Amino acid sequence: MQVTQSAKLANVCYDIRGPVLDEAMRLEAAGHPVVKLNTGNPAAFGFEAPPEILKEILGNLADAHGYGDAKGLPAARRAVVDHYRERGIEDLTAEDVYLGNGASELIQMALQALLNDGDQVLVPAPDYPLWTAAVSLAGGNAVHYRCDEQADWFPDLADIEAKVTDRTRALVVINPNNPTGAVYNDELLRGLVDIAHRHHLIVYSDEIYDKILYDDATHTCTASLAPDLLCLTFNGLSKAYRVAGFRSGWMAISGPKAHAASYVEGLNILANMRLCANVPAQHAIAAALGGHQSIGGLLLPGGRLREQRDIAWTLLNDIPGVSCVKPRGALYAFPRLDPKVYRIKDDALMVLDLLKAQHLLVVQGTGFNWSEPDHFRLVTLPRAADLADAVTRIGTFLDGYSQP
Ligand code: PLP
């Protein structure tokens, strides 16, 4: 008898680790190393865990083997509160903070606790696809709003407004953005908050790249502009602190909570059901948020991340028919392939062809719920020389590439 997956998974898709990975593994098993530019995992590219994080985890390990509080260690939650108070989110106590096995777990909990079947959530296109997948798994429909490549990939406010219906429950903001690298200014954030206000939407603000900013970009917490809006802010240690494998993230609920008591109770049920998040990694949160921010040096001129972003952006734009908006934050580039130059009907096939030809793995734009087969995403994490080599090979592959 066949064992089939549940119907709940019908619209759940996460192409960053999609089927093309099987082909990559086949190639590697056959002795062909593959350059994997598909996941934003700093450790895989030689970024080390900051010593202060390891010190806290190791120093507390012997006492971290029991279940902890379902919401997380109180000291770590208090550190999150202090951190957000400094960033303008005033109305927050440790009770409003949940720690999770990465932001991913908390994103799924937040949506599971909110959505009834058929409820709608406004999600950016392109998006980090976990958001669309988690909405679908929770029974909702992700309604994608357009981010405008011609306007530094800023969300199109008119498009968002036009897509609000009486089933819309929430608005997702990803800032700094994965995959585009956009960093939103306050004016844009105020526009998003205003829409949420007028239509009584919850705002989910994914700010996991808040400290990975280039040039003169600055980051504002959405919730700091919206004290009277229910806002859930997500963040964690995976990116700025480069310890994705420790699975440590947090979620902070701000704004008017009195009318959301039922929703908060739902979140508590889900937090209790998974007992607690990985306890050892929670010990690192206070150390990570306080004091010296070791990411800083990587982002300054001459810093590794900044140099890599520059190289990827410059060399991608040197490829005929390829254009890339300069990423202002995060760890990715999301270039466009001019349809007048490249005939691509199926961008997943393009990614597979690139893998077979150059042993190089990127992710197709449609994997980020972008509707046209004319983009792809690569991570800007490899060392400059490796990244330059990879982008040159993408250019070699694209030269003359066309699908029948
Ligand atoms: N949100 C965004 C925008 C991401 O890019 C990622 C990971 O790539 C996550 C959330 C998940 O992070 P975590 O490792 O904390 O689960």
Residues whose N, C-alpha, C, O or C-beta is under 5 A from the ligand:
A	BS01	PLP	G40 N101 G102 A103 S104 Y128 N178 D206 I208 G236 S238 A244 S248 G249
